[in-house]
Amino acid sequence: MTKNWKTKLIHSDARVPEGFRSLSTPVYRASTVLFPNAAAVSDAWNQYEVGYTYGLYGTPTALELAGRICELENGVRTLLTPGGQAAISLINFAFLKAGDHVLVPQSIYGPNRDFARAVLRRFGVDVAFYEPTIGSGIAELIKDNTRLVWCESPGSITMEVQDVDAIAHAAHQKKALVVLDNTWSAGVYFDAFAHGVDVTMQALTKYVGGHSDLLLGSITARDLALYEQLGATHQLVGCAASPDDCSLALRGMKTLAVRTKAIGESALELANWLGPRPEIELVLHPALPSCPGHEIWKRDFTGATGVFSIVFDHKFSKPQVLAFVDSLELFKIGYSWAGVTSLAVAYDFGTAKGRPGYDHRIVRLNIGLEDVEDLRADLSRALEKMTNP
Ligand SMILES: Cc1ncc(COP(=O)(O)O)c(C=O)c1O
């Protein structure tokens, strides 16, 4: 067929040599996916069953990342979302309906708690919050209509390590599902499915991405029935993950082991150094006995990553705590964590119901890949300035 040059812009006959091989997964961007014939057209979402049908359900770039996350987490299948918070909302949409009851730990990531309060309650779901170290005591809170029990271990900011086995045991007796935010462990230091979890999610934004430059989430299911329910909802909610971000995450994943090792070692060293400092009341690092649930961390986790919190002595005012954060030079101030740059954020639990009495005295640290002695010197300078401005 002869073609006008304008047609050639769309339907080119140019060919590239075959046989290219490299070490990276190509970035396949697509909304439209081509079918071999008219009868083959289908909008089915499960690309593993029906082949590729639409970019929303994942191009090979996204499915490779999903497969690799699934392999690391020992699940049966993984879905990707445009961020960790999207994974959280999708899980809720997939499993909850009006009249159901859901249990959420008080230590859960703030927007997860806000979603439960603002959206789930508006849709007629009965939301109750529980003390994160409750363990088997959760049995008393589980009702006949409890459908989901959320866990996050360690919890956001306050770092309580949860007895996931005990919670899962109690939940399963009443046929409730257990969902775990497994972001802190990077999906590798806590084998969630071996501890009774049904569905995990991670903000891949954090350690898998690892460089503070992408947003992605994952949801991994323990069995195919759960995956089917999640996948059907993923389709309807339209939660596509960008292939470009998936490509960055695939690259980040290759260095996950060396990053988490180096970051974890520096974090532990700094946490141990901070513990005895006179300015500090408490170091909330799961590997230290001062962290609630430390014994469970020792029992269940195979490593620690680089996020922990410090609680200042009662004598320090809020302006002094803020001044500590402001006087850090290497630690930058900003949300999200698990990148290569150290970060510090001060929180104030003054009015929060059900949170420990740390009020304005808590600061969360994200340890990056800077030299640990430089980080120690930075913290030391800021602590001295806080006491003697
Ligand atoms: C524990 C935890 N879960 C989920 C999220 C949400 O991830 P994203 O920022 O990718 O939406 C975050 C983000 O800070 C988090 O800390």
PDBQT file of the ligand as one rigid body, heavy atoms in Angstrom, charges set to zero:
ROOT
HETATM    1  C1  LIG A 401       3.181   3.728  56.298  1.00  0.00    +0.000 C 
HETATM    2  C2  LIG A 401       2.721   4.429  55.077  1.00  0.00    +0.000 A 
HETATM    3  N1  LIG A 401       1.768   3.857  54.330  1.00  0.00    +0.000 NA
HETATM    4  C3  LIG A 401       1.293   4.451  53.221  1.00  0.00    +0.000 A 
HETATM    5  C4  LIG A 401       1.779   5.675  52.808  1.00  0.00    +0.000 A 
HETATM    6  C5  LIG A 401       1.185   6.325  51.597  1.00  0.00    +0.000 C 
HETATM    7  O1  LIG A 401       2.048   6.256  50.522  1.00  0.00    +0.000 OA
HETATM    8  P1  LIG A 401       2.005   7.311  49.328  1.00  0.00    +0.000 P 
HETATM    9  O2  LIG A 401       2.692   8.543  49.826  1.00  0.00    +0.000 OA
HETATM   10  O3  LIG A 401       2.738   6.603  48.238  1.00  0.00    +0.000 OA
HETATM   11  O4  LIG A 401       0.576   7.550  48.981  1.00  0.00    +0.000 OA
HETATM   12  C6  LIG A 401       2.776   6.306  53.548  1.00  0.00    +0.000 A 
HETATM   13  C7  LIG A 401       3.303   7.616  53.118  1.00  0.00    +0.000 C 
HETATM   14  O5  LIG A 401       3.943   8.331  53.851  1.00  0.00    +0.000 OA
HETATM   15  C8  LIG A 401       3.248   5.677  54.726  1.00  0.00    +0.000 A 
HETATM   16  O6  LIG A 401       4.170   6.259  55.496  1.00  0.00    +0.000 OA
ENDROOT
TORSDOF 0
